[in-house]
Amino acid sequence: MSGIVTATAIVVTWNGGAEAVAAVRSLLDQHVPAGMRLRVVAADNGSSDDTVARIRAEAPEAEVLELRTNLGYGAAANRAMAEYPADAYLVLNQDAVYQPGFVAALLSELANDERLGAVTAQVQLAGEFVAAESDTPAAEVFVGHDGARWRRTRDGEHGQRLINSTGNQLTRSGNGLDRGWLAPVGTEFPRSVLGFHGGACGLRADAVRALGGFDERYFMYYEDTDLSLRMRTAGWSVAYVPEAVSVHQHAGSSGTTSPGFVEWNARNRAWNARRNGPARMRIAATGRTLAGAVKGALTAADPRRPRDERELGRARARGALAGVFAPVGARRESVADAPSALPQDAAEGAPARQPRTLIDLTSVPAQLGGVGRYLEGLLTGFEEIGFKPVLVCRAEHREHFAALAPNAELHVAPRTTAKRSARFAWEQTGLLRLAGEVRAEVIHSPHYSFPRGTPLRRVVTLHDATFFSDPEAHTAVKRRFFSSWIRAAVRADVWLITPSAATAREIERYAGRPRRAMTVALHGVDRDVFHEPTAAEVAAFRDKYELGDRPYIVFLGTIEPRKQVAQLIRAHRILNQRLGADAPLLLISGQRGWDAEAIELLDAAGTDSGVRELGYLPLDELRTFLGGASAFCYPSIAEGFGLPVLEAMSAGAAVVTTNRTALPEVGGDAVVYAEPEPAALADALENILTDADAAAGLRAAGLARAAEFTWERCARIHVDAYSRAAHG
């Protein structure tokens, strides 16, 4: 078995109404293999009808991710995968009903074959069909690959069931085809298939995350074929699972003769061929698409044509021209013709070789902080999966990192790297010399900056984009330094890792689209440190800090403007006014940063205010600080990930945070979201303090949510990025 424990079924919805409800309900009623857990999510693309309300009313067990606008099919699936982490994802259409056994068949196939990056179901067309007569209206005719013409049965007729898809194929000119289109149900097909059907598929999380998910520029159509080909290039296989059956209303959302379908299909067909196809396919696709553009333009210009035909002609011309001339990003070696296009070990499903990777830990500050916590977790994850990197660190951190990664090869940087300016100079020279000495194939720079003048493959971690989105939250020097390195990383030929999909989107928004797709590697949590504290630990903590019996709420983090500590202090004042003697203490742990407003309020707080500043707490006290609190409040307005929220959930805290940047990817539906304003924060905290059932529910949900974030998974995604960098 391949370690698939959690799965998220994602139904992408848009104005689906009853149809969408039926799809969701058919998943909620499914059997899940023993030892696995399934979450069902409707990712709604800004429906303007009552779809969301109906799902919540008629399928309340499902979760709903409301997107403010129609982002497209792949983008909606990406958002849901980011927000609801799992070991495997089922990505599904709203205009289908998933038959009993569908979920179990797909997940079991993934779990039983570690070579599989994706599996695809048997998609059947809804209804029964008979041969179409010559006078059947064209809009009612379905034409098979063999030219056979079919129509759905009418009242009183009996026909046969037909197949919609058993996976995706490509012609020599790059045209995508549903394998098995209009074959009678019961026809057998090989389990090996080029690509998965994007509306009825199972995806292995490690495979899809490492590739950055669906390419959102496709919007709809061909995003599944594109991802299938990228998976196969990376060494994964795709399999057809006939036991998983979906009954589909073909093109129910867009219609195959709508201008939207025609335009997106024409553009994306050419894009996919140009991006993933061999030379002969790219040439054939370009010629065919240009011919389509001319034909579409002539149709649009012909006044004798009906208005609808002219509109379709314009759509075809627009899509074709965009498909030929719009940039599509780096082209990859194609596997469209045969698996032999893969390296032999990848074609046989063997795991990619782990490259010799040098990780530069010299950027870690003396007090480890956020980047230090990330690297500590990553190294423990490497130990769990048996990956042995080469590490270089400063002298003061040698014993610490040696204990965390006893199987790694550890080197110590010159003592001059303790000075910031000297470290940056060493990064551009000494680090490269060390890389040559240890025969490194890849250098991982885990904190923004990286060596510039080298042919070695480089992987760079970018932790957040708040230097652009929230510039006032940083000092001018820090803002200029990190924003310039982010821009340099986007322009350079490096592989980028971000801790959240939100960070990847923000980087692309402010610094531009990088040369290579970014890899999202959600952080994990150390459960040896962050678990529910015992009653004795809580009592000892209260005694040490003289807290008495008063309840307390907590904040953990550097006191800097984006954390909104000043607003939390004001919210605490409101709680004092409302609750009087029952008001909680407010305990703040973290270093003082550059938030002058918050520091002024802290300095002005008297002993009777109930505000206590504990400073930098030892790591082994944090679980008691968090888990012993009545609530953890983290009103940050900008986060690259939001590790304190994850650690608080793992320690059993009831969490209040904001619905900003990456925080929803961490908190999911296991936290309370509030605006970073005193009254809103006070309302959320008061509800937890006065409603024991609500608080207990949040604690339980937080513990379950935190269990989904592991450093082992994060480490696997990093190793995959190193492998792709070494061989890319």
Secondary structure, DSSP 8 states (H G I E B T S, - for coil): -----EEEEEEEESS-HHHHHHHHHHHHT----TT-EEEEEEEEE--SSSHHHHHHHH-TTSEEEEESS---HHHHHHHHHHHS--SEEEEEESSEEE-TTHHHHHHHHHHH-TTEEEEEEEEEESS-EEE--TTS-GGG-EE-TTS-EEEE--TT---B-BEEESSEEE-TT--EEETTTT-BTT----SB-SB--TTEEEEEHHHHHHTTSS-GGG-SSSHHHHHHHHHHHTT-EEEEEEEEEEEE-TTTTT-TTSHHHHHHHHHHHHHHHHHHS-HHHHHHHHHHHHHHHHHHHHHHH-TTS-HHHHHHHHHHHHHHHHHHHS---------SS-GGGS-HHHHTT-------EEEE-TTS-SS-HHHHHHHHHHHHHHHHHT---EEEE-GGGHHHHHHH-TTSEEEE--GGGGSHHHHHHHHHTHHHHHHHHTT-SEEEE-SS----S-SSEEEEE----HHHH-GGGS-HHHHHHHHHHHHHHHHSS-EEEESSHHHHHHHHHHH---SS--EE------TTTSS---HHHHHHHHHHTT-TT--EEEEES-B-GGG-HHHHHHHHHHHHHHHGGG--EEEEES-B-S-HHHHHHHHH--TTS-EEEEES--HHHHHHHHHTSSEEEE--S--SS-HHHHHHHHTT--EEE---TTHHHHHTTSSEE--SSHHHHHHHHHHHHH-HHHHHHHHHHHHHHHTT--HHHHHHHHHHHHHHHHH-
